[in-house]
Amino acid sequence: MPYLKLNTNRSINSEQSQKLLGELSKLIAAETGKPERYVMIQLSSDDSMLFGGNDQPLAYLECKSIGLTKNQAQNLAAALCQLLSTKLEIEQDRIYIEFSNCPAEFWGWNGGTFG
């Protein structure tokens, strides 16, 4: 189950939010090779955030998935930065992404774990 959490100080209206959530969901599914029905996306906008001593547009993302590879993380970093740069007008050097490969036995779903 891939999970992506996006925090940004950009204001995003509900229409933009729904569209961005959908684009992120499809991107995560495609890049991880997991069915989109298992992808979870969380978006938190208009957060009070500071990076490099200023509050210019920025984003912090957490991306977790069972079996996430180094190659997938590299591809996701490029794709996510490009998407956020285009859709939210955030400079790519103001985007941090934390990737985690979670062991299946530590990922719960539907009353159990995957391992």
WOURGI-V826477 format. One record per residue. N is the residue number from 1. RES is the residue in three letters. PHI is phi as a letter, one per 40 degrees, with the letter a starting at -180 (none if undefined). PSI is psi in whole degrees, -180 to 180 (none if undefined). OMEGA is omega in whole degrees, 0 to 359 (NA if undefined). Layout:
((N | RES | PHI | PSI | OMEGA) (N | RES | PHI | PSI | OMEGA))
This chain:
((1 | MET | none | 99 | 175) (2 | PRO | c | 140 | 179) (3 | TYR | b | 131 | 177) (4 | LEU | b | 127 | 176) (5 | LYS | b | 125 | 180) (6 | LEU | b | 121 | 172) (7 | ASN | b | 132 | 178) (8 | THR | a | 156 | 176) (9 | ASN | c | 1 | 176) (10 | ARG | c | 143 | 173) (11 | SER | c | 131 | 181) (12 | ILE | b | 123 | 180) (13 | ASN | c | 170 | 187) (14 | SER | c | -36 | 178) (15 | GLU | c | -47 | 177) (16 | GLN | c | -41 | 182) (17 | SER | c | -48 | 181) (18 | GLN | c | -41 | 179) (19 | LYS | c | -45 | 180) (20 | LEU | c | -42 | 177) (21 | LEU | d | -44 | 179) (22 | GLY | c | -43 | 179) (23 | GLU | c | -42 | 179) (24 | LEU | c | -41 | 180) (25 | SER | c | -47 | 179) (26 | LYS | c | -41 | 180) (27 | LEU | c | -46 | 180) (28 | ILE | c | -44 | 179) (29 | ALA | c | -47 | 182) (30 | ALA | c | -45 | 185) (31 | GLU | c | -29 | 180) (32 | THR | c | -15 | 183) (33 | GLY | g | 19 | 180) (34 | LYS | b | 149 | 177) (35 | PRO | c | 139 | 181) (36 | GLU | c | -25 | 181) (37 | ARG | c | -16 | 178) (38 | TYR | c | -5 | 184) (39 | VAL | c | 133 | 176) (40 | MET | b | 132 | 180) (41 | ILE | b | 135 | 175) (42 | GLN | b | 133 | 181) (43 | LEU | b | 126 | 176) (44 | SER | b | 114 | 183) (45 | SER | b | 170 | 179) (46 | ASP | f | 31 | 178) (47 | ASP | c | 151 | 172) (48 | SER | c | 110 | 184) (49 | MET | a | 151 | 179) (50 | LEU | b | 137 | 177) (51 | PHE | a | 129 | 181) (52 | GLY | g | 26 | 177) (53 | GLY | g | 7 | 178) (54 | ASN | a | 167 | 184) (55 | ASP | b | 28 | 173) (56 | GLN | d | 160 | 182) (57 | PRO | d | 134 | 182) (58 | LEU | a | 167 | 178) (59 | ALA | a | 146 | 172) (60 | TYR | b | 129 | 181) (61 | LEU | b | 146 | 170) (62 | GLU | b | 126 | 180) (63 | CYS | b | 118 | 182) (64 | LYS | b | 142 | 178) (65 | SER | a | 151 | 173) (66 | ILE | c | 129 | 176) (67 | GLY | g | 19 | 179) (68 | LEU | c | 127 | 182) (69 | THR | b | 164 | 177) (70 | LYS | d | -43 | 180) (71 | ASN | c | -42 | 177) (72 | GLN | c | -41 | 179) (73 | ALA | c | -42 | 179) (74 | GLN | c | -44 | 179) (75 | ASN | c | -41 | 178) (76 | LEU | c | -41 | 179) (77 | ALA | d | -47 | 180) (78 | ALA | c | -47 | 183) (79 | ALA | c | -43 | 180) (80 | LEU | c | -43 | 179) (81 | CYS | c | -41 | 179) (82 | GLN | c | -45 | 181) (83 | LEU | c | -47 | 182) (84 | LEU | c | -33 | 177) (85 | SER | c | -43 | 181) (86 | THR | c | -50 | 188) (87 | LYS | c | -36 | 185) (88 | LEU | b | 1 | 180) (89 | GLU | f | 47 | 176) (90 | ILE | b | 127 | 178) (91 | GLU | c | 139 | 184) (92 | GLN | c | -26 | 179) (93 | ASP | c | 8 | 175) (94 | ARG | b | 25 | 179) (95 | ILE | b | 122 | 173) (96 | TYR | b | 141 | 178) (97 | ILE | b | 128 | 174) (98 | GLU | b | 121 | 179) (99 | PHE | b | 141 | 177) (100 | SER | b | 132 | 173) (101 | ASN | c | 108 | 184) (102 | CYS | c | 128 | 175) (103 | PRO | c | 141 | 184) (104 | ALA | d | -36 | 182) (105 | GLU | c | -11 | 178) (106 | PHE | b | 18 | 178) (107 | TRP | b | 112 | 183) (108 | GLY | c | 148 | 177) (109 | TRP | a | 139 | 173) (110 | ASN | f | 41 | 176) (111 | GLY | g | 8 | 180) (112 | GLY | a | -164 | 175) (113 | THR | b | 170 | 182) (114 | PHE | c | -11 | 185) (115 | GLY | b | none | NA))
